[in-house]
Amino acid sequence: MNSDHQTLENTRRMANEAMERASNRVNSLRTGVHDAASRGASAVSERAAAAQRYMGEYASASTRYVTDHPLKSALIAAAIGAAVAGLVLAMRSRRDSDKHF
């Protein structure tokens, strides 16, 4: 009987040790994942801030250009609008001709 009791105690001890090691590994992995997620979020935040600064600088430069050259700006905008309209009409015309064949 004593041998059976000792075997049972050894089995419990080994199971507890295995559970403790597994728990430690899970905690270590959780910490690693949390750290990686924090670094990733920080990098995304930095990139977003940089993009926001860039867009702000671009908007300021555009505003200055329009203020300094209003007629030229209006002509450029009209030319871009005409080009976009031409592309849309060409795509529509092609799509319509494809339907007929």
Secondary structure as GFF3:
##gff-version 3
##sequence-region A 1 101
A	DSSP	alpha_helix	2	68	.	.	.	ID=ss1
A	DSSP	alpha_helix	70	100	.	.	.	ID=ss2
###
